[in-house]
Amino acid sequence: MNIFYEEDGGFKVGNILADNTTSLQVENTHGKRSKIKSANVMLRFAQPGLAEFLAQAETVSADIDVDFLWESCPQEEFGFDILAQEYFGHVPTPVEAAGTLIRLHSSPMHFYKKGKGRYKSAPPDALKSALAGAEKKRQQAALQARYTEELTAFTLPADFTDKLDQILYKPDRNTLEVKAVEAACALTHLSTAHLLHRCGAIPSTHDYHFNRFLFENFPKGAGFPDASVSAYPELPHASVNAFSIDDATTTEIDDAFSLEQIANGNWRVGIHIAAPALGILPNTSIDEIAGQRLSTVYMPGNKITMLPENVVQAFTLCADKVCPALSLYLEVDATSFDILKSESCLESLHIAANLRHDTLEPLFNEATIASGKFDYNYANELTVLWNFANKLEALRGKSGENSPQQIDYNFYVENDHIKISNRLRGSPIDKVVSELMILVNSTWGKLLADNDVAGIYRTQTNGKVKMSTVSAPHQGLGVAQYMWSSSPLRRYVDLVNQRQIINLLRNETPVYEKNDIALFAILRDFDAAYTLYNDFQRQMERYWCLRWLLQEKVQQFEVTVLRENLVRLTEIPLVSRISSLPELPPNTQAILEIGEIDLLDLNFNARFISVVEATPA
């Protein structure tokens, strides 16, 4: 005797070897023996044979019209054998009964299973809804398959055009588009970015990275709503003319300098900082904008400013303008360059010139200073400030350091052409600006601390730099306290600190009290944003370094081994791991051959060629 039984959600046939009432010992068509429960047996039959029975039952099932079967079934719960008799109009054969059961089991939308061989018909509304859902899934599956087929042929589906940012930067794996992309990636062995690039969806590799940053950090776009600055009282006019020193691309000019000789022969050095805090009052719309952005975002060839252009222009220390400024004046001994006294004030200041690094560097450098060549504008002022800067460096305990000079790199992008230049850190221009900025930031930090006025400081202990609302030493700079207050057009922390300084100078109640929750929130948010912006800047500098290799058609280049297989290129600030590099000691110079450059993954392949032989002394 043979049986037709249910097991593991499907139907099988077998020959009975032993009947133990509650269980059976059966052998299937492949000769495998198993023990099954008697309750799982749906039918017993003698003919046809096992193999023929299942095939014939499947044929019968396929010929049954499921809709007619549903219409034929009773409203109450029923057994498959009863429905089979109703459908066929006679007592069904074992094959017909099995075919009916298979059809019932395979149509869960039409028939709800209630037990072994027992079902109940779905209500009309529920069936209609289920069928509509099934049709929708079928259409979606067909659409997904079409998307995948187009993508694997490197054609971008038309429906993807307005969803590219979401697919690239925040893919939702429940959407058809992302499912199709993942399927196509598996078939083509490409990443999402590379696949869509092959499909023409990423015409610009630069914009791919830039748009990701905007998508994640400026979802409403980098533009500004309309905003204006508040009016502020007229300020006393300074008697000096100031000049700034900045990179050629700088538009947010925060700082300037002045120099005059006073009656006793000493120098009066002025450090002047733009004063946007006068017109950007707390809790105004423009303050909210600055407080959300927290800093200007820099990248080669572009930037996203913290403040709208009209606000920047109202306060930037631009040449031939009279600008509001927060100034620090220092009386400096003409011989020893010691600081004899200092004072801070708010004033209206005339900016006589904006000196730029690219034109000033050939005139004001260590060679021209050593040769006494001072035949250019502001030569006398710059020389005095240079001597003063050397004194300030010595007072910080930093002069005469034996550590090698670091190189700063400048990136200039014009018409998609990249130029990378370098300048030794500690050059006369760099030293004058950096030392005077350290001086003003440490002086105003001390001013707030001495008067018990809250501020946001930069501190360093045991090599770790952090932001703090408590005044503490900055060991790396060698100062007792240090705060950011010299770039209020570009950093929100500087703007906040400037408010506190102005309140103190005017004998007004500070905007932020000690332990103010708002001050802690600003510190936290700024620290996170500044880290993120710096990471993005480094990412885009890496992108343009790779573009430079392509632009200059570099085939071989020299590198310095940093550690293990990590190297830094000699000409540009590009660091990478080279798998083919043999084991070499740090600081070894080597020659590599450039391979494939990937502007989407921001990586490149290179092959080790040789070690650069050291030049004999």
C-alpha positions, 0 to 999 in steps of 0.5 A: 500500500502507498500513501500520500502525506504532508511533510515539511510544508510539502507533499510526498509519496511513499510505500508502507513498510510497517503500520504501527497505528500512530506512525508508519515506516515508509520508503520513498521513491529513492529508497530512503526510509523514514518514520512519519506520523499517521496524522500526516497521511492524506491519502492511501492508494494502490495505483498508480505507482509512486513516481506516476502518482505524484506526476499525475497529481501535479498535472491535475492540480495545474489544470484546476481553475483556482477561481472556479475552485474558490467559487465552488467551495462552501463558506464554512471550513471543509476537507479537501476530499469534500471539495474535490468531490464537489469540483469533479462531480463524483467521488474523486480518484486518489490522483484527483483528490491529491491534485485538489489538495495540492491546488488548495495548498498552493493558493493561500490567498484563496484558501486559508489552511485550518489543519491537516487537509482542511481549509476555509475560503478567503472572504471576497474583500480579503481575496480582492485585496490579496490579489491586488497586492500580488499583482502589485508585487508581480509588477514591481518584480518585473520593474526591478528586473527591467532596472537590473537589466538596464543597469547591467547594460550600463544604461541608467533607467529613466526613473533613477534621475531624480533619486540618484543622491538617495541611491548613492548616499543614503540607499534604502534597501527596501526600494526597487531602485536600490534592490536593482542596483545591488543585483546589478552590482553583484552581476557586474562585480562593481560598487554602486558608485562605479556602476552608476559612473559607468551608466553616466550618472556621475559625470563629475567625480569631484561633484560626487564627493562634494554632493555627498558632503552637501547631502549629509550636512547641508540637505537644504542646500548651501545657500543662505536665506535673506539676513541682515546685520543689526545697527551698532553705535558709531565707533571712535576712529583709529589714527593708524592705517592697517594692512592685512596679510592673507592668501590670494583667495581669502575673502573673509579677512579677519585680521590686520596689523598696524605699526607706528613709532611713538614719541619715546621711540618705542613701537606701537603695534596694532593687531586688529580683528574684524568685529562682526559681533557688533552687528550679529546679535545673539538669537537673531536670524543671522546668529542662528545661521552662523550657529548652525554652520559653526565654521566656514568649510574649506576645500581646494577651489571652493568654500562654503562660508559661515556667513552670507556674502552681504554680512561678510562684506559688511565686516571684512577688513577689505582695502580702502574701507573703514571697518569696525575692529576690535584692536589690541595695541602693544607698546614694544621696546624699540631695542629689546622688543619687549612688551611694555604695556597693552590695551584693547579697544573697539574702533573704526579702522582704515584698511590701507592694503591687503597684502597677498602671499603670492606677491609678498613672498618673493619680496619678504623672505629670509634671503631679502631680510638677510641682505637688507633689501627693503625696497617694497611697500610695507618693508619697514613695518614687516621687518619690525614685526618680523623682529617682534615675532622672533621675540614672541617665539622666544618668549614662548620657548619655541625658538631654536627648536631642532625639529625639521621645518614642516611644509604647508601646501596651497591648492589653487583650482582654476578652470578644473586645473590644479596647482599645488605649491608649498611654503616652509612653515616658519617663513617670515610671512608665516611667522609674523602672522602666526605669532601675532595671532597667538599673542592676541588669542592668548592676551584676550584669553587672559583678559576674560580669565582675569575678569572671571568672564566665560569663554571657550578655550583651546587647551593642550595637556599631555599632547591632547588638544581639546576645547574647554570653558576653563582657562588652562595652558596650551603646552604645544604653543607654550602659553598660559591660556589660548582661545580662538578669537581672531577669526570671527568671520569664519568660526562661530567660537571666535564670534562667541568669544568676541561678544564676551570681550566686547561686553567686558570692554563696554562694562556690560553683562556678558552674553554667556555666564559661567557654566552657561548651558548654551556655551557648553552646547556651542562648544560641543557642536562646534567641536563636532562640526569642525572635525567633520569639516576638516575631514572633508577638506583633507578628503578633497585635498586627496582628490585633487592630489590624485587629479594632479597625478593625472593632470601632470601625467606622472608615471613615476614618483619619489616617496618617503617611507613613513612606516611599514608600507605607508608612504608620502609623496615627495612633491604633494601631500598625498599619503597611501599604503603600497602593497608591493613595497618591500620592508624598508626602514622609515625615512627611506626614499623610494621610486614607485611607478603609478598604476590605476587611479580611482577618483571615486574611491580616492585611491591608486595603485603603484608598483615599487621600482627601487630605493633612491641611493643616498647622495654622498656628503 
